[in-house]
Amino acid sequence: MGMKFNTALLHRPPRPERPKENEPFGSTLTPIYQVSAFEHGSAEQLEKVFNNQAGGFAYSRIGNPTVDSFEKKMAYIEKGIGAVACSSGMAAVTAALLNVLESGDEIIAGAGLFGGTIDLFRDLEAFGIKTKFAEHITTEALGPLITDRTKAVFGEIIGNPALDVVDIRKVTNLLHSRNIPFIADCTTATPYLVNAFDLGADIIVHSSSKYINGGGNSISGVIIDNGSFHWDETRYRGFAEYKKYGKFAYLAKLRNGLWRNMGACLSPMNAFMNLVGMETLGLRMERLCSNALKLAQFLEKDGRVKVNYPALETSPYYPLVKQQFGGKGGAILTIRTGSKEKAFRLINRLQYAVNATNIGDVRTLVIHPSSTIYAHSDLPQREAAGVYDDLIRISIGIEDAEDIIADFKQAIDSMEE
Ligand SMILES: *Cc1c(COP(=O)(O)O)cnc(C)c1O
């Protein structure tokens, strides 16, 4: 029997904690294994666990049952063959890339990326890894940037905050003809809108601090692989010793190498918070997409600020949103107010919307990106990322749409005064 999205979020994969014969009870959630180390019955057994000859856990930086449950649920929901959880979204982005790159390699990335990721690409230059930015991740923009040294293309499926949408199928068709993997940051799209593997993505990363967790209570990230990309060891030299793992080569290399040794593991507590939060991902996204569209339509009709939301019929991405996301536009919209002063006044007058640097919470959040997240970027970088001095990013919440709309209406009224 096939399971739909919301059912699968609750019931897949099967929990190892279900009651077994002769046991008094199971538990409905994986408990929090809040321990650093795991005891084993004999030296022989621990030797086997350490050398991957037996299943089990030794030390929570390398593996932990609560974290393992979260990884398995993410892998299932994203249709991957496995997942590796990280201490933050940035740790996931970093490890996903460094697992395949070496000095001399080039990355091509979308210009409209999350600010932290743009900063990371600058940090990687010290290690001989260069990033070229494409205005948008399109076949037209990527074509001229590809060289023999291009080892990965990195893009956000819905750019945060530019809100440009990647045509995943079209882009991956081009990249695969050149033996280049597409690493998709699916944080803002979420598996509710699209499964990027279905359309050709090779590696998926999430800042699970956002929609996966859903309650704004834990920082975390996750990397998922579906095993489809062939990591030719003449181009990806580090893969020679992992060839024996077949389609698990990427995950085995990550787990046994950089990820483990970098030490950016996820805490069991935060994995638990994500497991609880994930169960309502479908419900929340349904409500968030509906609220975002209602607010966007109100603001467009009102006309006093300029609104950008990919599911508006006036958006250039509307046809792609219909085709790729079933018409849903995600939970972020941006508005332009005309000036920084007006943007600040609007933010300060909002009653419910919280002024904070996050997305994917249950409450509506707003921020002025150019004075905060993009404070380290220069003007051309900001504009390429779709960040302007008069722009406000709104991460919609699950409040009643009427209340959110009324809040923005009164704030815009007083912004104009
Ligand atoms: C927040 C975010 C990140 C970074 O994640 P953290 O959990 O804050 O480290 C990366 N990509 C996108 C699209 C994000 O929104």
The ligand as an SDF file (V2000), in Angstrom:
LIG
                    3D

 15 15  0  0  0  0  0  0  0  0999 V2000
   19.3470   29.1240    7.1520 C   0  0  0  0  0  0  0  0  0  0  0  0
   19.8360   28.6170    5.8810 C   0  0  0  0  0  0  0  0  0  0  0  0
   21.0840   27.9840    5.7810 C   0  0  0  0  0  0  0  0  0  0  0  0
   22.0150   27.8550    6.9620 C   0  0  0  0  0  0  0  0  0  0  0  0
   21.4600   27.0590    7.9590 O   0  0  0  0  0  0  0  0  0  0  0  0
   21.8030   27.1810    9.5380 P   0  0  0  0  0  0  0  0  0  0  0  0
   20.9940   26.0910   10.1250 O   0  0  0  0  0  0  0  0  0  0  0  0
   21.4150   28.5520    9.9780 O   0  0  0  0  0  0  0  0  0  0  0  0
   23.2790   26.9510    9.6720 O   0  0  0  0  0  0  0  0  0  0  0  0
   21.4630   27.4920    4.5480 C   0  0  0  0  0  0  0  0  0  0  0  0
   20.6650   27.6150    3.4610 N   0  0  0  0  0  0  0  0  0  0  0  0
   19.4660   28.2230    3.5240 C   0  0  0  0  0  0  0  0  0  0  0  0
   18.6230   28.3280    2.2950 C   0  0  0  0  0  0  0  0  0  0  0  0
   19.0090   28.7510    4.7290 C   0  0  0  0  0  0  0  0  0  0  0  0
   17.8160   29.3680    4.7800 O   0  0  0  0  0  0  0  0  0  0  0  0
  1  2  1  0
  2  3  1  0
  2 14  2  0
  3  4  1  0
  3 10  2  0
  4  5  1  0
  5  6  1  0
  6  7  2  0
  6  8  1  0
  6  9  1  0
 10 11  1  0
 11 12  2  0
 12 13  1  0
 12 14  1  0
 14 15  1  0
M  END
$$$$
